[in-house]
Amino acid sequence: MAESVVQQTMIAGFQEEMQLYQQVMAQVAQMARGIAEGMLIDSIHSMKAGKYSTKVTCSPMAPTMRVIKAAEAFELHKVLREAGDVGLNPDDLIDATDVADKEKLKRGRQQLVASMQGAA
């Protein structure tokens, strides 16, 4: 119903607004992941204990998968012992850890066991 000049002005204004809107949405999409990650990290840092009284930490010393596997091996050994089983081989438990000089520790343990058996 409006004159063609007014219609063209309205269409041009609408197109400019759409371009501005698309630019803003692109910027929001670009920043959204970083904001969401920051919120999650803040949420994790504010936790005091997890469901099983597990403390949540994010530090350079956070447990690695190897440490988690070692903890599982020790927990399995404990459960087996509590059930009256002999448990896991002590050398396997040493191998499951990240301690230095594993072979030296195993030899020392074997010498100790041998000396205890010799004394008995």
N, C-alpha and C positions, 0 to 999 in steps of 0.2 A: 504494500500500500504506500510505502514511502518512495520518494523520488530515487532514481537510480544512483545519484551522487551520494545520497544519504545511505542507501543500501551498500554501496561500495565502501564507504567509510566505516559502516558497522561491521562489514565482513572483514575488512583490513584490521580493525581493532580487535575483533574476535580472534583472528589468526595470530596477531601479536601476543594476545593474552594466552593462547594455546601454546605458543612457542615458549613463553616465559614459564608457564605451568610445567611443560615437559622438561625444561632445564632444571627447575626446582626439584621435580620428582627424580630426575637422574642424580642430582646431588644427594638427595635423601637416600636413595637406593645405595649410592656409593658409601655413604657414611653409616648406614644402618648396621652393617655387619660389625664394624668396629665398636659401635655403641653397644650392641647386643653382647659382644664378647666381653667388653668392659663390665657390663652389668652382671654377667655370669661369674666373672672372676671376683668381683666385689661380693657377690652372694656367697661364693665358696669361702672367701677369706673371713666372712662374718660368721660362718658355721663354727660352733664350738665342738660338737661331737656328732657322729653319724648315728645311724640306727642301732649299731652294735657297739656303741661307745668308742667308735673309731675316730680319732682326731683327723681332720682334713688339713693337709698342708700343701703348699705349693712353694717349694724351695729347691735350690740346686741339689740338695741331698735327698730329694723325694725318692721313695723306693722304686727300684727298677724291676722289670719283670723277673730278673734272676733272683732278686731278694724276695719277691713274692713267692716264687717257686720254692726257694729255700724254706720260707716260713711254712708253706704247705707241707713240705717234707717233714719238718720238725713237728708240726701239728699231727700228721699221720703217725709218726713215731710215738708221740705222746698217747694218742688214742689207742694204738695197738698195745702199748705197755699197760695202760689202765684196764684193758680188756683181758690182761693175763698173757698176752702174746710176747714173744721175745723182742718185737720191734724191728726196726730197720738196722741194717749193717752200719756200724759207726763210721766206717770208711766212706760209705755212701752219703752219710750226713755231712761229713767234712767236705766231700766233693760238691755238695749242694750249696755250700757257702761261697763267699767272695774273699775269704781270708787268704793272705799271702802264705807261701811255703806250705801248701797242702800236703805235699809228699813228705816233708820233714815232720809235720804234725802227725801224719799217719804212722811213720816209722817210730817216732817217739812213743806214740800210744801202743804200738805193737811191742816195743821193748818193755814198756811198763807192764803190759799184760803178761808177757813172758816171765818177767821177774816176779810178779805176783804168783804166777802158777808154780814157779820154781821154789818159792818160799813156802807154798802150801803143801 
